[in-house]
Structures are given as C-alpha cells and as structure tokens.
Amino acid sequence: MSVIYNRVALIGLGLIASSMFWAIKRAGLAAEVTGYARSPETRDTARRIGLCDRVCDSAADAVDGADLVVLCVPVGAMGAVAQDIAPALKPGCTVTDVGSVKRAVIDAVGPHLPQGVHFVPAHPLAGTEHSGPESGFATLFDNRWCLLVPMPDGDPAATDRLRHLWEGMGANVDEMDADHHDLVLAVTSHAPHLIAYTMVGVADDLGRVTDNEVIKYSASGFRDFTRIAASDPTMWRDVFLTNKDATLEILGRFTEELFTLQRAIRTGDGDMLHAYFTRTRAIRRGILEAGQDTSAPDFGRVVKPD
Amino acid sequence: MSVIYNRVALIGLGLIASSMFWAIKRAGLAAEVTGYARSPETRDTARRIGLCDRVCDSAADAVDGADLVVLCVPVGAMGAVAQDIAPALKPGCTVTDVGSVKRAVIDAVGPHLPQGVHFVPAHPLAGTEHSGPESGFATLFDNRWCLLVPMPDGDPAATDRLRHLWEGMGANVDEMDADHHDLVLAVTSHAPHLIAYTMVGVADDLGRVTDNEVIKYSASGFRDFTRIAASDPTMWRDVFLTNKDATLEILGRFTEELFTLQRAIRTGDGDMLHAYFTRTRAIRRGILEAGQDTSAPDFGRVVKPD
C-alpha cells in the first residue's frame, strides 16, 4: 500500500481516531500522522502509548501543513473545532469527519471552511462500547462500511482520494446524501441505542427487582442491551440532539408497533406473535447472508491484539 | 465427577436438551441418557449425531425407568407432555423442566404428576439464537446461572440432587419462588426480546429505507437486536403468552420511560440525556464486575468446538 496523504491530522483522540492511526500505520497510508485532543490527560496518554507520530498542544498546530484533517470529536463539538482550525488549514487540503450524523455536521462545519479547502463528510460504521485513546485497534474497520457524504458541489477527486484511504484501512465504501444517511442511521443505530438505554434504565428503576438480581441474572437479551447502553454518553447525547427528526420519527413507528405486539400478548394472539417472530428471524438471516455479521459467537467482532 | 442420576430422560431435543446431553457426558453425571422428540426428523438427526445414548420413539418409552425426566419443550407444550408421560413415570423419580416461565409451567405440569414423583422446576439462563438438536454444545451452561424454583411442599433432597446435576454441568445455582422468577425474567429477558423483535420489524416496514440498506449498514446497535430477534419463534410466543402480566407491566414502564427520553430529545435537554446515559453505563460496569459478562469482544459467549 502506498502513501495516500503525506500528512494526516486527527483532531480528537478517542476510539475512532486511535483506530484510524493504527490502521493507517498498518498499511503505510500516510507519511506522518499528527494528533490533538482537548484534554491534557488524553494527550499525555497518546504520547505514552505512541498514538500519533506527533501529538500537538493545539488543534491549529496539528493541522498545520496537513493534507487531510479528520474531525473525530463529538458531533456537538464539530462546529467549534472547525472554527478553531480554519485559519491554519493548508490551501487545497481536505477536511473530513467521522460523526454519526451528517446533516448537522455539514451545517456546523461547512460555513467555517475557507475557499479552496475540500470538505468530504464521512461516517465509518464501526465501533465498540469502549472509548478513549487506548481503546483503538488497527482492525476496527476491516470489512465494515464507511459512508461518504460528498457535498453536491464538491470535487470528485477529493472524494476519491478519501475513499482510497478508507479502503486502505480495510473498510468498504459507499456514498449517499446527508438526509438519507441520517434516516438510515436512525433506523439501524440511533433508535436501537435509545431503546437499549431506556430498557437498562427501566431495569434499574424497578423497585421489586434488585439491581443485584438484574445484574446476576442478566440473560442474553439484557446483556446485549447493556453493552449498547455503555457507549459514550457525550457522543450519544449529541447524536440524538442533532438527528432529532429522524430519530423521533423512527421512535414513533417503534412505539406504534410495540403497542400492536402488546395487544397481541394481552389478547393471547399466538398466531400473530409467531408470524411476527418468524419474519424477524428471516431478517437476521438476511444480515448474515449480506456478510455484515457472522453466525460465530463473537459475531465477527474483531479482537484487539494484546 | 460421579453419577448423580442413573438414568436421565430428555423430552424435546433442542438447544437446551442437546447441550445438557453433552454437558452430562462431559462430566459423567448419568449412566444413561435417553431422549425423545416429537418430530421423526429430529429423532433421526439425534441418532445420526450421537445425541443421547438411546433415542426413543415415544415419550413414555424415554421416561421408562428414568430417575430424572427433563421437559425441554416450549412452555406451551409442557402440560400435554406431562399428561402423556405421567403413567410411565417411575415412582420416586424427579421431573424438572427448563422453561423460561415458571408459574405457567407449574400450573400446567403439576396437576398431571402422580403422588411420589418429585417436581422441581428449573430455568437455565443460557442460550444462543440457534435452535434444534445440532445447536447444543457441552459448555453452554459453564459459569451461567440456573434458577431452581422448588415447590413449597417439595422434598429438599430432590432439589439438592438436581442442584448437583446443574453444578456438574458447569452452572451456578440459585433458588427463588415462581412469581419472583417470572418478574426478574420479564425485566432481564422477556421485555428486551420483545423490544428487539419490534425494532427489527419496524426497520423492515420502513418504506424509505430498503431492506438491503438496513442489512448492509446494520451498525452495532441493530446487529445485536437482530441476533436477539432471531431466537426460536415458538419458544418466544409461548413465553409472552404465559408470562403475560409481568411482561406487560415491564413494557408499560418501558414505554413511559421512552416517552421521557423522547421528550428530552424533542426539547433539546442534553443534560438529561447525558445523565441518563452515564447511569446506564454504570449499570453495564456492574454487570462486568458481577462476572456475568466479559469486556472481551465475544462477550464471554462460549464457542462450540468443531
């Protein structure tokens, strides 16, 4: 694999940025990767574990001379960071991001970027419930999707170059427009996360079942929910606040459907329940066949090498 | 490990029964294990793969002379099976089950059992999304909980013996009463399963996002839901129909809580969302500390040896 960008700057050093660094190094996709994080503790940790070739004490220093700048901060912080780095951006460079919501990022970041800088929003569909600079690993993006959301008036060459970077990090790449992205993600990720958070909260609230019992006897259903509900609170707060309309629409549909199933339980309509559960099982099979998961017990999740 | 029951009969040969067979064999807990399944195809498969020392063509034959009879059929079928085997049960034997609901099983099975037969309902909290005679494996119960629900007027010695069997199969054993069991499971398993089924159904219904997109871009949240929603339809239909009250109560609490979070999203109350998500993350940590899960990517699920 050859160098795609001479210098890459990672702004924010959490799970995604640290995984990008290790994936870039694995394939030799950049000559130098600089990094910046707002918290001095995170910068210290990054220096200690060798995360980034150079950790800078300001975002402006990190992006200075960079050919690609990747915004890896929570969606709600993207606008402020863009404003901060804008004067230091190299003419002709590309700015991208890894946020889970695209319309809000475009609205927040776009206006700050100077003429001559390419903006190619992106969203890698990969993650774990861990966060922070020590949580990343080189294989996180292998065989996962990364969605690029090019601006309608953007330069196709800048998009192609970013596509090669993501492919070099192991991802499959697709393109879609921002609003469709936000709806698809509301269905496949944002609403499921809110639902998992809710169910975990309900279990905790219930007076007649102790936390200890919930924890001890957490059967597979609840265990999977708690994993989802352990994801980074700041990231998810921002996702729900910035993808509000699509998330609320999906939750409305969800509630409607849940009421139908509750009524079937209440009235003892076993045929309806059986037909419904048979259909959802078929959907799972479709996911297996599409290769986005495996039937193996670790569900194709990649293991961080020690 | 020494023999705990001379002869064990498994009625129904799905995931749990087949895992019990391999776990019993692994530790030498029974001299002979017989098996019966209603479907001739299942019996043929069991014979082909060596599941059970002897596969019988009737439930009465399978339980003849057995010291322990384990009902491993869906909760809704337990009563009919108990009626069928009752005349063939050996005096002094123990009947148990592995159903996910306990009050309904006690009501359905108890009246059929003759005097002098011990009834000790049980529920191993272990499973995968796979079903059928070929889905079992010896390590399914290792370090998982099995809940025993002894009858108030039952023989403590029969309960102790069953406890030793489950411990011999690798499980940790606790006891609780039937109604409390059903409430705890409604929280930790039944309601989460219904919610997962619902979300997968909503995704499928949504016209503006294609099934193909949902499948391709199923991020971690939705992937975990589809795994849950792929569980056996008959088993889960029966669970919801027989644990109706507790499940509907938990779903009511869930809906109330979900509406609160939806309102926080709609009104942009980021502080409320952040505090909520921080609390659910702490609950997850409690589960890890209680040893019911691991932080490893396979979440402690056991791998079936090839």
Interface residues (C-beta under 8 A of the other chain):
Chain A: G76 L125 G127 T128 E129 H130 W145 L147 D174 L183 V184 L185 V187 T188 S189 H190 A191 P192 H193 L194 I195 A196 Y197 T198 M199 V200 G201 V202 A203 D204 D205 L206 R208 V209 D211 N212 E213 V214 I215 K216 Y217 S218 A219 S220 G221 F222 R223 D224 F225 T226 R227 I228 A229 A230 S231 P233 T234 W236 R237 D238 F240 L241 K244 T247 L248 I250 L251 R253 F254 T255 E257 L258 L261 Q262 I265 R266 G268 G270 L273 H274 Y276 F277 T278 R279 T280 R281 I283 R284 R285 G286 I287 A290 Q292 D293 S295 A296 P297 D298 F299 R301 V302 V303 K304
Chain B: G76 L125 G127 T128 E129 H130 W145 L147 D174 L183 V184 L185 V187 T188 S189 H190 A191 P192 H193 L194 I195 A196 Y197 T198 M199 V200 G201 V202 A203 D204 D205 L206 R208 V209 D211 N212 E213 V214 I215 K216 Y217 S218 A219 S220 G221 F222 R223 D224 F225 T226 R227 I228 A229 A230 S231 P233 T234 W236 R237 D238 F240 L241 K244 T247 L248 I250 L251 R253 F254 T255 E257 L258 L261 Q262 I265 R266 G268 G270 L273 H274 Y276 F277 T278 R279 T280 R281 I283 R284 R285 G286 I287 A290 Q292 D293 S295 A296 P297 D298 F299 R301 V302 V303 K304
